[in-house]
Amino acid sequence: MEINPIAYIHTDFKEKFGIPRQSGRIPELIGRIIFEPEFRNPDALRGITEFSHLWLIFDFSKSHRDHWSPTVRPPRLGGNQRMGVFASRSPFRPNPIGLSCVKLESIDKNDLIVSGIDLLDHTPILDIKPYLPYTDSHPDAIGSYGQTLQNYHLDVHFPDHLLSLIPSEKQKAVIACLADDPRPSYQNDPERIYNMQFADLDIHFKVNQNQLEVTAIDKL
């Protein structure tokens, strides 16, 4: 079986740290899907604007391994409890294929502008399918450990002189990513300085209980 990317998505995430754990958690995050020349045909997008949301099937291109494990350690369980790989959304799978639901914002010169992304910059897109609310949505579904922290957020303190270093159109997205707590759940050192790369910025912060404080911003 040979599968080739039909497109690549361009986002503000240059590394995995800081990317939301699921799509749709941060609507302010924007991505641009650029099709490969073979698939850059406007006819292939005919009717797509009649759908508000899309499924992206993608390659976890930075998570390829020679071997796979039947169990993984979901970060939301503290990194210490093992679950079956097929009971998780871990990128470390027999076939490193991911699935994200995003909102279609617009089409710009045959590029798709989407929001609510959870993907690394230049992630290969293998396929795109329309989201159908009458079949894809199950309000009564049970989400196991994935639901336990769905409303968990940090309070973000972002000094004005540092916030001003971020382009105004990206400020809400950055604050939302920090509030979503990008740290591994098992780390809880109030003196530790973390850094999250976003666009061309390196954002430094620390967390004490439920309070996140941005301490510095560097240009990459």
N, C-alpha and C positions, 0 to 999 in steps of 0.2 A: 504494500500500500504506500503510495506516495502522495503527500499533501503539501501543497505550496501556498504561501501566504497570498491572499488577494489584495491585502492592504497593510499599512502600518499606522498605528495611532501615535500621535505626538502629544505629549503631556508635559507638565512642569516637574515631573518626578524623574530625577536622574539616578536614584538608587531606591531600593525597596523600603528602607526605613521612612516612615511617615505616610506611606500609601494607606488609605482607608482599608479596613479589613474586608469590607463588602462594598459593592457598588450601590449607589443611591444614598449612602449615608451623608454625603456632603454634596448637595446639589450645586454649589458654587464652583466645583471643579470642572474645568472645560477641557475637552480633547478634540483634536482634529484628525479625522481618519482620511488618509491619502492613499488612493488606490494605486496599485501597480499598473504600468502601461497597458498590459493585456486586458485588464478589467476596468480601465478608465473610460467607460462607455456610458453616456447619459441614459441610454435605453435600459441599462441594468438597474437604474434607480427609479424608473418610471413607477409612480404610485407610492413611493416610500413615504412621501410627506403626509399621506393619509393615516399614518401610524404615529402615535406620540412617543412610543418607546421601542427600542430595538434590543435584541439579544446579540451580543458579540461572543463568538467562539474564537478563542485565542490560544496562542502557544506560550506557556510559561518558559520563555526562551532563556532566562537566567537560572533556571532550576533543573536543567537537564542533568541526569545522573546515569551512571552505568548500571546501577542496581537499584531496586526498590525495596521498601520495607512494608510489611503488612500493617504496621502500626505507626502512628505519628503522635506528636505532642502538641495539641492545639494551644496556641498562646493564651487564649481566653480561659484555659483551665490551669493557668499558672506555669505551663511548660513542664509539669512533673507527671501529669496523668496521661496515660496512653489511650488512644482510641483507634479503631480500625481506620485505615486510610480511606475506605469507601464510606465511612461515617464522618468524614471531614471534608473541608475544602482546601486542604493543604496543597501547595504546588508540587510537592514531591510525590508523584503518582507514577504508576506503570507507564501511562501515556500522559505527559505533562500538558494537559489541555484544560483551559479555564473557560468559565462562562460568566458573563457580566450583563446585567440589564442596565441600559443607559437611556437617557431622554434625548430624542432627536430635536435639536434646537433649530437647525437650518442646513441648507446646502449652499456651499460657496465654491463655485467653479468645479463642480463635481466632487468636492471634498465634503464629508459629513462632519458637521459641528455637533458634538454631543456633550451632555453634562452628566454629573453624578458618577464620574469615572473612578476606577480603582486600579489603574494600569500604569506600569512603568513606561517611560518614554521609549518609543520605537518598538513597542510590543507588536509582534506579527499577528495580524487578524486573519483567521482561517475561513471564517464565514460570518454572514450577517443575516439574521432572520427577524421578522416583525414580531413584536410582543402582542399577544392576543389576550386581553383582560378576561374574557369569559372562559378561557381554558388555562391560562398561565397563572392566574391569581386564585389562591385558596386561603381565604381569611381564617378558616378554622384549622389550618395546618399547625402541627406541633413542631417547634424548632429546637428541642433539646437544649444543650448548653449554649447554643447560639442566641437564645432569647434572654438569658439570665442577665446580661449586661447591656441590653439594647438601648436603655435610657441613660447609661453611665456617661458623664462628661466631666471634664475638669474646668475650673474657673481660670480663665487666662488673664494674666496681668501683662499688658504689652505697653511699655513706656512710649509716650508719644514720639520722642526723638528717634526711637528705633522703628516704630510703625511707619514713620514718614519715609523710611528708606525703601519701603515696599510700594510698588505701583498701586495706585488707588483701586484699580479694577481687580487686583489680586488680594487685597487685604482681607476681605471676608473669607476667602477660601483658605488662606494661611491660618487665620484664627480658628476656623472650624476644624482644620486638620490637627492643630495643637489641642483643641478642646476634646477631640476624639481620643486623645492619649496614645501617641504612637509607640510608647515604651512597651517592651515585653511585660506581660502581667506579673512575672515573678521578680521584677526589679523594683525595689522600693527604697532607694538611697537618696535622702533629701539633699545631700551634698554633691551628688553626681551631676555633671554637666553633660547634657545630651546635645546632639546637633542634627538638624533635619535640613536636607538640601531641597530647595524648592526654586524652580526656574534657575536663575543665576545667583541665588543667595544661599548662604549657609547660616541657618538660624540656630542659635545656642539657647538652651533653656534648662531649667531645673524644676523639680516637682516636690512639693512638701504636702503630704496628705492629698487634699483635693485642689491644691492651688499650684498652678503652673506660672512661672515667671520667666519671661524672655530676658536674657542677660546680655546678649550681643548679637550682631548680624555682620557677617563678612561677605564680600563679593567673591564669587568663585572664579 
